[in-house]
Amino acid sequence: MNIDINKLLRENIRNLKPYSSARDEFSGDAAVFLDANENPFNAPWNRYPDPHQRVLKTKVGEIKNIPVQKIFLGNGSDEPIDLLFRAFCEPGKDNVVSINPTYGMYRVAADTNNIAVNLVSLNANFELDTVAVLAAVTPDTKLIFLCSPNNPTGNALDKSGMLQIINNFQGLVVVDEAYIDFCPEKSLLPDVDKYPNLVILQTFSKAWGMAGLRLGMAFASEHIIEVLSRIKYPYNLNIMTQQKGLELLADDHLKSEWVETILKEREKMVSNLVKYPFVVKVFPTDANFVLVQMHDPRGIYNYLVEEKIIVRDRSAIALCEGCLRISVGSPEENASLMEAFDQLI
Ligand SMILES: *Cc1c(COP(=O)(O)O)cnc(C)c1O
């Protein structure tokens, strides 16, 4: 499919000349840096970080098996989500299409940028209705947001349905894969090369255990990545995030062990949960959380708070009536949850 990214861009962004930092204009090795008005004392915190995150990006490229030109690194996934709106959606005019229910940040970013969201409901099994998604597109639709595995429902979306949308839409399709490390075979990342309108979001906040560092990724064609890089804050990733991130990425067998443990714990949690009389249904999940429908979800939620256990009440969300969303914790944490539930029967 042919897609003209330049034509999709907002005119002001197309014409934007980015801020050029001292570290852009000279990035080689030198002994004396007197170019950025930094304080010469208090090393290493006195220096601005690499605005292009070269070292960290190279490492991410190795791990994800993708060239650095197709990688954007941001302050969590939230940053590329907001930047996509700012680059492609004209406030007060353009719109985006999103599935419902899904992750709340797309709506917040849309509202912040004064962009309408056309919601398309998933079906009762939380599956994608590709025909309805494409039917919700108008001439002003610039982005379609899909989330797979989806939050808060937990299920991965059907690959062929997503590809059908990507193939039949003249704007960008953003597929948020925040939970993909828990079901890597369902990733669309290998398809980024084939589809110039596909943007994949991933994060180090979940399987990699770095939510506090704020490190998110976007993968897309070189042209889209260049645009996001042009409009980001020059120093969007601080020194600590870049250094600590690199250090943690060096050891990726830790992440594999965590994922393995979490998946085992998830299966245990699911088989325990279905035994409780107050549990109506445990929905199938591809992520590190389960959506559980209960009799009296609010009562259960409040009881757990008293027991000092916090879960997420999703019972007011469309299609999630009666549901709590429970993250899979450590074996000890999950045991505490089950002990608390045991006291209810
Ligand atoms: C947790 C989550 C993220 C991660 O956001 P970060 O800003 O990278 O921490 C992104 N998308 C979804 C759907 C999530 O649930």
The ligand as an SDF file (V2000), in Angstrom:
LIG
                    3D

 15 15  0  0  0  0  0  0  0  0999 V2000
    0.8280   -0.1210   31.0820 C   0  0  0  0  0  0  0  0  0  0  0  0
    0.4720    0.2540   29.6940 C   0  0  0  0  0  0  0  0  0  0  0  0
    1.3160    1.0350   28.9210 C   0  0  0  0  0  0  0  0  0  0  0  0
    2.6320    1.4870   29.4670 C   0  0  0  0  0  0  0  0  0  0  0  0
    2.7530    2.8160   29.5540 O   0  0  0  0  0  0  0  0  0  0  0  0
    4.1580    3.4390   29.9530 P   0  0  0  0  0  0  0  0  0  0  0  0
    3.8950    4.8890   29.7770 O   0  0  0  0  0  0  0  0  0  0  0  0
    5.1680    2.8990   28.9740 O   0  0  0  0  0  0  0  0  0  0  0  0
    4.4610    3.0240   31.3500 O   0  0  0  0  0  0  0  0  0  0  0  0
    0.9810    1.3290   27.6190 C   0  0  0  0  0  0  0  0  0  0  0  0
   -0.1650    0.8530   27.0890 N   0  0  0  0  0  0  0  0  0  0  0  0
   -0.9900    0.0890   27.8050 C   0  0  0  0  0  0  0  0  0  0  0  0
   -2.2040   -0.4550   27.1600 C   0  0  0  0  0  0  0  0  0  0  0  0
   -0.7180   -0.2190   29.1230 C   0  0  0  0  0  0  0  0  0  0  0  0
   -1.5770   -0.9620   29.8210 O   0  0  0  0  0  0  0  0  0  0  0  0
  1  2  1  0
  2  3  1  0
  2 14  2  0
  3  4  1  0
  3 10  2  0
  4  5  1  0
  5  6  1  0
  6  7  2  0
  6  8  1  0
  6  9  1  0
 10 11  1  0
 11 12  2  0
 12 13  1  0
 12 14  1  0
 14 15  1  0
M  END
$$$$
